[in-house]
Amino acid sequence: MHIMEGFLPVKHAVGWSIASAPFVAYGLRTVNKRIKENPEQRMLLGVATAFTFVLSALKMPSVTGSCSHPTGTGLGAVLFGPAAMAPIGGVVLLFQALLLAHGGLTTLGANIFSMAIVGPFTAFAVYRLARAARLPFGVGIFLAAALGDILTYVTTSVQLALAFPDPAGGFAASFVKFAGIFAVTQIPLAISEGLLTVIVSNALARFTPRELQALKVVEEVRA
Amino acid sequence: MKRFQNLILLALVVILVVLPLLLVRAPKPGPDGKTVEIFTGADGQAEDMIGKIVPDYQPWAEPLLEPPSGEIESLLFVPQVALLHPLLIKRNVLPSGGPAPRSCAELARMLEE
């Protein structure tokens, strides 16, 4: 889902940056406020950041014979809310653009929009819906992380199709082409991301049950 | 079941990663003798697709620092993760304010408490 440096026309690069900026600014304020009021949550914030950093750089093989990577943003979105993930995902994407040549500075806004905004908002909404439907903790986490992952890649396909519409078929034909590259490849990876997020969440529920309760991720301390 | 849940989930992830490696075989080299690469990145394939849709598109910026090879990329990536790891154990899992563990056994004991 990293759109490479220079691979979005200037207008699109600027447009997506403007679209992402308010989310990053608002997210930064909520994170700062949270850290000030609950300094002990800094540690979980670190876990969520590290999880995103590692998973979004981890290229895994898929049944299609291509490699792609998860996003890791579902965990932080469930823990801290979707807004917090905009600056966190933004920092991760900035590191990758500067140090690993994954994505770039000109495409940072677009990549933040897909991975650090659409993905986390999807994950958060899915998790809350799952809890409202009284689905078990693990099932909710799994669905949240996996669907956030898929929607991130759908967003990238939309962004590329908008920037490079097919000369014959326009946006729709182009979207089918880009989604064709990402969609099938991403399905097993999204399942892996869901499972990995459940594993980490289980560990957090065991070691830091009070923090999860304070963050309103779970209702009562689980034994 | 609950006890083994994470182990089972981890095994599933391993299966999901290993299965493609076993199932997908590189196609035979074509008549032009070129071998077909498998397990290339989807991000890179999207980049190639841009070239097919708009053949005359010129990227207008270059990465400031591009790792010259996959090996150098892992050289940059792995230490970043390795540096992050002890930071997490020290600051995140353990009750804050307490003394840092001096050994693995001590760490395990602190985690049990």
Contacts between the chains, C-beta under 8 A, distances in Angstrom:
chain1	res1	chain2	res2	distance
A	1	B	43	6.8
A	2	B	43	5.0
A	3	B	43	7.8
A	3	B	46	7.6
A	4	B	43	7.0
A	4	B	47	5.3
A	4	B	59	7.1
A	4	B	63	7.8
A	5	B	59	6.9
A	5	B	61	5.1
A	5	B	62	6.1
A	5	B	63	4.6
A	6	B	59	3.2
A	6	B	60	4.9
A	6	B	61	3.6
A	6	B	62	6.4
A	7	B	47	6.1
A	7	B	50	6.1
A	7	B	57	8.0
A	7	B	59	5.3
A	10	B	60	6.7
A	40	B	96	6.2
A	42	B	91	7.5
A	43	B	91	5.5
A	43	B	92	3.6
A	43	B	93	7.7
A	43	B	96	7.2
A	44	B	92	7.0
A	46	B	87	7.3
A	46	B	88	6.1
A	46	B	91	6.3
A	46	B	92	5.4
A	47	B	88	6.4
A	47	B	92	5.5
A	50	B	84	5.3
A	50	B	88	5.9
A	53	B	80	7.7
A	53	B	81	7.7
A	53	B	84	7.2
A	54	B	81	6.0
A	57	B	77	6.0
A	59	B	41	6.0
A	60	B	17	5.6
A	61	B	17	6.4
A	61	B	20	4.3
A	61	B	21	5.7
A	61	B	24	7.5
A	61	B	39	5.1
A	62	B	20	5.6
A	63	B	19	7.0
A	63	B	20	4.9
A	63	B	23	6.4
A	63	B	24	6.9
A	64	B	20	7.9
A	64	B	24	7.8
A	65	B	20	7.2
A	65	B	24	4.3
A	65	B	38	4.6
A	65	B	39	6.3
A	66	B	39	6.6
A	66	B	40	6.2
A	66	B	41	7.1
A	66	B	42	5.0
A	66	B	45	6.4
A	67	B	39	4.9
A	67	B	40	6.7
A	67	B	41	5.1
A	67	B	42	6.8
A	68	B	41	6.8
A	68	B	42	4.1
A	68	B	43	7.3
A	95	B	80	7.9
A	97	B	63	7.2
A	98	B	64	6.4
A	98	B	65	6.6
A	99	B	65	6.7
A	99	B	76	5.6
A	99	B	80	7.5
A	100	B	67	6.6
A	100	B	73	6.0
A	100	B	76	6.2
A	100	B	77	6.3
A	101	B	63	3.9
A	101	B	65	6.7
A	101	B	66	4.2
A	101	B	67	6.2
A	101	B	73	7.9
A	102	B	43	7.5
A	104	B	61	6.3
A	104	B	63	5.7
A	105	B	61	7.2
A	105	B	64	7.5
A	106	B	60	7.4
A	106	B	61	4.6
A	138	B	5	7.4
A	156	B	46	7.5
A	160	B	46	6.1
A	160	B	49	7.8
A	160	B	50	6.9
A	164	B	50	5.4
A	164	B	53	4.9
A	164	B	54	5.3
A	164	B	57	7.2
A	165	B	53	7.9
A	166	B	53	5.8
A	167	B	53	7.3
A	174	B	53	6.1
A	177	B	49	5.7
A	177	B	53	7.1
A	178	B	46	5.9
A	178	B	49	6.3
A	181	B	42	5.5
A	181	B	45	4.9
A	181	B	46	5.4
A	181	B	49	6.2
A	182	B	42	5.6
A	182	B	46	7.1
A	185	B	42	5.1
A	186	B	42	7.6
A	188	B	16	5.1
A	188	B	20	7.4
A	189	B	16	8.0
A	191	B	16	6.3
A	192	B	13	5.0
A	192	B	16	4.9
A	192	B	17	6.9
A	195	B	9	4.7
A	195	B	10	7.7
A	195	B	12	5.6
A	195	B	13	5.1
A	195	B	16	7.8
A	196	B	9	7.9
A	196	B	13	6.0
A	198	B	9	5.8
A	199	B	6	5.0
A	199	B	9	5.2
A	199	B	10	6.1
A	199	B	13	8.0
A	202	B	5	6.6
A	202	B	6	5.5
A	203	B	6	7.3
A	207	B	93	5.9
A	207	B	111	6.9
A	208	B	93	7.9
